[in-house]
Every structure is written in C-alpha cells, then in structure tokens.
Amino acid sequence: MRFPLARKINMINKRLLIKNLLAHNDENSFYDKKRKIDISQKEGKAKFLKHICALSNSNPENNSYIVIGVEDEDNTIVGVDFFDDSKIQNLINAYLANPPIVQYENIPFPHLTDNKVVGLVTIRAINEITSLRRNIWKYYGGSVFFRDGSMSMPKVFDIELKDANSEIVSAIENHAQNNIELTLDGVFDFMKMRKDYNPQYKVFKEYFVVCWAGQKKVVKDKTFFSRVDIELVNEQVRLFYSTLDEVSITFDENTFKIIEYVNLGLQNSNKYYPLEETIISFEDNVTYTIETTLLFNPPQYDKKVLHHIYNSNNAILEKLKKGSTLNKNEAQDLRNLPATYLICYLNSFQDAIDKLHEAKPFLKTYSDDVFELYKESIRILRKVKYS
C-alpha cells in the first residue's frame, strides 16, 4: 500500500523554526509543546487527537505546530526517540472528521545523543470544522475542540472558524528560512558526527542535499547498512534512523530509495523480512515527494508451537510482575519476548498485543537493551496496524 506525501518547498530550516517557536512564544492558539507523547496507548492517542483537532480548528488558514521533547517549565530541549511518521495521517483520518494534513518530522539537535531528536508536528487545516469521528477514551464522537490560550477545550455552541494568526505564523516561518550557510553547516555537522559510519552526501537537482551514514555489510552480492542515519539537510530533518535494522540504499539523479528489513523468527531461527520501501523523489520545480510502500508479509507458524511460546512468555511476564529472579534461559527468552508476542499477534493471537503493552513498564525497568527491543516491536506493529 502506497502513501505519497508531496511537499512544496519554501525551505524552512526546521531546527531554526523550533528555536523561534520556543524563544518568542508561550503555548498559544497556534503552538503547543510536549515533553513526550504516547500514541501506543488509548489515553495518549486520545489526547494527541484532541490537540490536533483543537489546533486545526483554531488555525483554519495557516500552519500550527506541536513541538515534542521540550521541558514545559524552562524550554530545555531534552529530545525524544526517533518516531517514524509514515502512517500517522492514517490515524488522523481514522478518528477525525474533516481531518487536517498532519506531518511529523524528526529534527536532530547537535547537543542531543544520536538516538534523540525533537519531534515537530505540523498541522495544516482544510478550513472546515474538525471533530472526533468516534469515541476514544473519555472523549465522545462528534466532539469539537478549540484552543483557549494554552489549553485544548471542547466547544459545544457558536462554532465558527476564525483566522487570527496568519501574519504571526508567516513571520515566524519567514525568520526560519534556510540559506547556503545553514546548509553547509548542516553537512559539516553530519560528516563530523557520523565519521565512524562512512558518512556520504549527494546533491539532487542542484538544490537538495541528502546525507547518510551506516555500517556496510555485503551479503550474497547485496549491500546492506545498519546503524543508519539519513538526513535532508536543507530542512534539518532526519528522514530515517535505526540502530537495529538492515537497510538497503540506492539512488540515481532524481530519487533516493530506502528498503528497510526486520529480523524476526522463533527458536533462534531468524530471517530478514522486507518491511517498508521509501522513495524520495526530487522534482525540477523545487519540490520533493516521499512515497512509502508497506512490503511486510508476516511469517506464519504452527499454532501449537505458538501456543507454547505464548504461554512461556506469559509465565515470564508474571515472574517480572512479582519481582522474581529469572534463570539464565528465561533471561534469554525475555530478549525474544517482544518479537515473539508480535509474531503471535500477527498469527491471530489477538490478546498477545495486550500482553506486550502490559509488559512495557517491566521491560523498561529490566534493562535498556530489552526495552529497545520492545520499542522496535511496537514500531513494526504501528506500521502494520495503520496500513
């Protein structure tokens, strides 16, 4: 299934845009900031949709923004994990009537660690009243939200769309325009930061600059990369980041193509499966498009084998809940628990995903490595679910 996203470029430097939003504006009717969001849980998903709805209705003729990864009290940029946004519009369309165009971008900052970025959500309304299409959490289908200062509030009467921010937003965006100096600085920063992973760059259409880096591996005449980092430097946007997956990268004069593979399997018999293809196409009229295609066909296994693994996972989860010490074999099985719960779910064990969510706090406490494996399984689930 393909998800084309065309972007007409006025080359806003998104890092500079975030700095301008933080420096000159408290939260208001066109701008919100969050320490983090969590759309894997119903409550977090509902709150995110409420804010999207409110910002869309409060800004019918201009962009509005949510900046994610910022401390509320003092605007300290602490960052969040890289978030793959390719299906987020499907979530918006599923839950909102008259849905706005929503774009989630990952913006690297030099002082953050490699795995952290600032999330930038851009909301572009369609000049129609946006409302919840159906019930979610404690919000009812048909609800309409507007911004009241820094709050997203329900509105039940006298609904009218008013434009009050176009001049302010235009001024902020104009002050965040990219230039040659910012682009060159971005290339030099990337080459320096990723020097251990064979950094490269390519200029497309004499205008766009893509930088990428990764650990190279050749398997049966095919080249793959891990620890991949890809950035569109003109906009200071990280297009792809992963420490776990295998990725193939190809390009010509007009396009840059990424195919992402995931490593899944049971009982130490794993295989790489193509997950998603992303093609970035650069046009002569200073625009580019990003088109994603889900390639994933989940592996299918014998139900008796899966029942045994599912029950073993449940037993390990219960031990974690009780604070019991895992033996050596259980500790090894724990590393596989997120992926095997995911495989069970993809083989019609519907409760497996609830168990995976239930395990989150215990995996987070257990070790950083295990929690990273949990987040990887959730990321794959999100791609598949919203397709």
FENWOMO-V34899 format. One record per helix or strand. SS is the DSSP state (helix for helix, strand for strand). FROM is the first residue (numbers start at 1). LEN is the number of residues. Records with the same first field share a line. If there is no record, write none. Layout:
SS=FROM-LEN ; FROM-LEN
This chain:
strand=2-7 ; 12-1 ; 28-1 ; 31-4 ; 63-6 ; 70-1 ; 77-1 ; 80-2 ; 96-2 ; 101-7 ; 116-9 ; 131-2 ; 136-1 ; 139-1 ; 145-4 ; 151-4 ; 177-1 ; 200-5 ; 208-12 ; 222-11 ; 237-6 ; 246-6 ; 255-12 ; 269-14 ; 287-8
helix=14-11 ; 42-17 ; 88-8 ; 166-9 ; 180-14 ; 195-3 ; 233-3 ; 303-20 ; 328-19 ; 352-15 ; 368-18
